[in-house]
């Protein structure tokens, strides 16, 4: 099966997706303050010869007393 991935950012601070045609894209997190959080939203489309499906992925970026972390929610 030839699986194809396509990630597109749909909201939040703009980021540049690296490897957006893979299952594991990379981006540099936007800056957040100690009490802030930012939500980035992406549309993920996965397809192969049998069809395609799309989901919304929301990533919440927060900063505690450590380096920024992200919480990822996939919404079917």
SVG drawing of the C-alpha trace seen along z (x, -y; Angstrom):
<svg xmlns="http://www.w3.org/2000/svg" viewBox="-14 -36 28 38">
<polyline fill="none" stroke="black" stroke-width="0.4" points="0.0,0.0 1.4,-3.4 0.3,-5.7 0.5,-9.4 0.3,-12.1 -0.6,-15.7 -0.5,-18.2 -1.9,-21.8 -2.0,-24.4 -5.6,-25.8 -5.2,-28.1 -2.9,-29.5 0.4,-31.3 1.9,-30.4 4.6,-27.8 6.7,-26.2 6.1,-22.5 9.1,-20.4 8.4,-17.0 4.7,-17.8 4.3,-14.8 5.2,-12.3 3.5,-10.8 5.9,-12.8 6.2,-16.4 8.4,-18.9 7.9,-22.6 9.5,-25.1 7.1,-26.0 5.9,-29.6 7.0,-31.5 4.8,-31.4 5.1,-33.1 5.0,-31.3 1.3,-31.6 0.3,-31.4 -0.7,-28.7 -1.2,-28.7 -3.2,-26.3 -2.1,-25.3 -4.6,-23.4 -3.7,-21.3 -5.7,-19.2 -4.2,-15.8 -5.2,-13.9 -4.0,-10.3 -4.6,-8.5 -3.8,-5.3 -5.2,-3.5 -8.3,-2.6 -9.3,-6.2 -8.5,-9.0 -9.5,-10.3 -9.1,-13.6 -8.8,-14.6 -8.2,-17.7 -5.2,-17.8 -4.9,-20.4 -1.6,-21.0 -1.5,-23.1 1.9,-24.7 2.5,-25.6 5.6,-26.7 6.0,-25.8 9.3,-26.1 10.8,-24.0 11.2,-24.0 8.0,-24.3 5.9,-21.1 3.0,-20.2 -0.1,-18.2 -1.6,-16.7 -5.3,-15.9 -6.6,-14.2 -10.2,-14.9 -11.8,-12.3"/>
</svg>
